[in-house]
């Protein structure tokens, strides 16, 4: 079974960093859009459409942020767990090698 399951801890860390970066970019975009008021854009219809978009974008981006945070935390915990398992296995192999001498 072990031949079919492999975990690259460096890839987990890279993925976690990518998620964190995506979350930060999302937050920057949300803040930038928050600064643009609908009354600065143009017609009343366009202003209303912008306000509606802002409300939906804020809700959606907050939901995405929460999910990214949860996923990132889970990935960090998994990475730590894998590192702990690797360390324990390494120590066990060293003890077994020493005991066999």
C-alpha positions as CSV (number, residue, x, y, z in Angstrom):
1,X,0.0,0.0,0.0
2,X,2.8,2.4,0.8
3,X,4.0,2.2,-2.8
4,X,0.9,3.9,-4.0
5,X,0.7,6.8,-1.5
6,X,3.3,9.5,-1.3
7,X,3.3,12.9,0.2
8,X,5.7,15.6,-0.8
9,X,6.0,17.9,2.2
10,X,7.7,20.6,0.2
11,X,4.8,20.6,-2.2
12,X,2.3,20.9,0.6
13,X,4.2,23.9,2.0
14,X,4.3,25.4,-1.5
15,X,0.6,24.9,-2.0
16,X,-0.1,26.4,1.4
17,X,2.0,29.5,0.5
18,X,0.2,29.8,-2.8
19,X,-3.2,29.7,-1.0
20,X,-2.0,32.3,1.5
21,X,-0.8,34.5,-1.4
22,X,-4.2,34.1,-3.2
23,X,-6.0,35.0,0.0
24,X,-3.9,38.2,0.4
25,X,-4.5,39.1,-3.3
26,X,-8.2,38.6,-2.9
27,X,-8.2,40.9,0.2
28,X,-6.2,43.5,-1.7
29,X,-8.7,43.5,-4.6
30,X,-11.6,43.7,-2.2
31,X,-10.1,46.7,-0.4
32,X,-9.4,48.4,-3.8
33,X,-12.9,47.9,-5.0
34,X,-14.2,49.1,-1.6
35,X,-12.6,52.5,-2.3
36,X,-14.5,52.9,-5.6
37,X,-17.9,54.3,-4.9
38,X,-20.8,53.7,-7.3
39,X,-21.5,57.4,-7.5
40,X,-18.1,57.9,-9.1
41,X,-18.8,55.6,-12.1
42,X,-21.5,57.2,-14.1
43,X,-25.2,56.7,-14.7
44,X,-27.8,55.8,-12.1
45,X,-28.2,52.3,-13.5
46,X,-24.5,51.7,-13.6
47,X,-24.2,53.1,-10.1
48,X,-26.9,50.7,-8.9
49,X,-25.2,47.8,-10.7
50,X,-21.9,48.7,-9.0
51,X,-23.5,48.8,-5.6
52,X,-25.1,45.4,-6.1
53,X,-21.8,44.0,-7.3
54,X,-20.0,45.4,-4.3
55,X,-22.4,43.8,-1.9
56,X,-22.2,40.4,-3.6
57,X,-18.4,40.7,-4.1
58,X,-17.9,41.5,-0.4
59,X,-20.0,38.5,0.7
60,X,-18.4,36.1,-1.8
61,X,-14.9,37.3,-1.0
62,X,-15.5,36.9,2.7
63,X,-16.8,33.4,2.2
64,X,-13.8,32.5,0.0
65,X,-11.4,34.0,2.6
66,X,-12.9,31.9,5.4
67,X,-12.6,28.7,3.3
68,X,-9.1,29.5,2.3
69,X,-8.2,30.1,5.9
70,X,-9.7,26.8,7.0
71,X,-8.0,24.9,4.1
72,X,-4.6,26.6,4.9
73,X,-4.9,25.7,8.5
74,X,-5.6,22.1,7.7
75,X,-2.7,22.0,5.2
76,X,-0.4,23.4,7.8
77,X,-1.5,20.8,10.4
78,X,-1.1,18.0,7.9
79,X,2.3,19.2,6.9
80,X,3.3,19.3,10.6
81,X,1.9,15.8,11.1
82,X,3.8,14.4,8.1
83,X,7.0,16.0,9.4
84,X,6.4,14.4,12.8
85,X,5.8,11.0,11.3
86,X,9.0,11.3,9.2
87,X,11.0,12.3,12.2
88,X,9.6,9.4,14.3
89,X,10.3,6.9,11.5
90,X,13.8,8.2,11.1
91,X,14.5,7.9,14.8
92,X,13.0,4.4,14.8
93,X,15.2,3.3,12.0
94,X,18.3,4.8,13.7
95,X,17.4,2.9,16.9
96,X,16.9,-0.3,15.0
97,X,20.2,0.1,13.2
98,X,22.0,0.8,16.5
99,X,20.3,-2.2,18.2
100,X,21.3,-4.5,15.3
101,X,25.0,-3.8,15.7
